[in-house]
């Protein structure tokens, strides 16, 4: 899973809108994350397009545990190396 989070962090460097999503999720309380997770599941329930499936997987991962915070930490550590 660490490699997938590293990929997300790498894409966030290029895509500011994705970074903003990760930041927003990281700032959510556990209750807000659970509510958002329910909405994500409902939205993607009958979606079969590859893009939709990738988006669902992104949200599923980023909402799990403290993964959004971990991605931000990876970005911070990477920027400290420069």
Residue, then its C-alpha position, 0 to 999 in steps of 0.5 A: x500500500x505504501x507504493x500506492x500512497x507514494x504514487x498518489x503523492x507523486x501525482x499531487x506534485x503535478x496536480x494541484x486539484x488532487x492535492x487540495x482534495x488530499x488536504x481537505x480529506x486530511x483535515x476531516x474529522x473521523x465522523x466527516x470521513x465516515x459520512x464522506x465515505x458513505x457518499x463516495x460509495x453511493x456515488x460510485x455504486x453502479x459506475x463501471x467506467x475505468x476512470x470512475x473505478x480509478x477515482x473510487x479506488x483513490x477515494x477509498x484509499x485516501x479515506x482509509x485510516x490516516x492515508x491522506x495525512x500519510x500522503x501529505x507527510x510524504x510530500x513534506x519529506x520530499x520537499x525537505x530533501x530539495 
